Amino acid sequence: MGGRRDKEVDLSGATYYALLAAGRSRDNPSGVARRRRDGDTVIDEVFTRNLRWDPTDYFDRERLGRNDDEHVEITEAEADEFVQRVTAKRR
């Protein structure tokens, strides 16, 4: 998905989220995150300025009440659109 294909990563069943800092909307998020499973392990990742998916503690911070940003579930296509848009701007 996105700028670089995650060839060795199983993304079936991944859930994607638009990250909504103040003033941002689902159509113009400040970032995108995904939650996927690898066996019994939950892996949370965010698409970074390095144009790749990296681990994040975003959902842990939110669960602990230490996150001011909101998020909303989006489709894989919406996440891919964001990744493509960011990748095009950075190249």
N, C-alpha and C positions, 0 to 999 in steps of 0.2 A: 504494500500500500504506500502510496505517496512517492516522494522524491527518490528514495531508494527502496527497492523491493526487499522485503523481509523474507528472503528465500528459505532460510532455515528455521523460521519462526512460524508456528501454527497460529494463525489468526482467526481460525473458525471459532465462533462464539465470543470474540472480543467485543467489548462495549466501548463506544466512543463518546466523548464529552466535549462540548464547547466550554472553554473557560471564559467567564464573563467578569472582567474587571469593571470598575465603575464606568458607566456610560457605554458599555459594549453590549452587543446583542448577539443572538444566535447567528444572524447573517454576517456579523462582523466581530467575531470573538477575538479576545486577546491571545488565545492559544487553544490547542487541542490536546486532550489526554486520552489514554485508552487503558482499559483494564482487561487483562487476558489471563488465562490459566495455563500453567505448564504442569500437568499432573495435578497434584494437590496444592501447588503453590500459586498464589495470586500475584501477578506482576503488574504494577502500575507504571505507566510510562507517559512522558510528555514529548511532543515534537519540539525540538529546541532550535535555537539560532544557529546551531552547528548543522542544521538540516538533517537531523537524524532523530530517531526515537531513543530517549535515554530514561533511566529509572527516575521516579519522582516519589516524594513523600506527600504529595498534594492531598491525597485522600486521607492519609493518617493525620495530617495537620487539621483537616476539616473535621474529622471525627473527634478530635481533641478540642475543637473550638478555637483553633489558632490560625484560622484562615479567613480573610475578609472577602475573598473572591467567591462568586457564585459559579455554578456550573449547571448545564442542562444536557441530557442525553441527546445525541445526534446520530445520524446514520453514518455508516462507513463512507458512503459517497460524499457526504458533507465534510467529513474529516479529510478525505482525499482532496477535495476541492480547496480546502484551507492549505494543506501541505503544498499543493501545486502552486497556489497563489504566492505563498511565502517563498518557495523555492525560486520561482520566476523573478521575484523582486531582488533576491540576494545574489543572483548570478549575473 
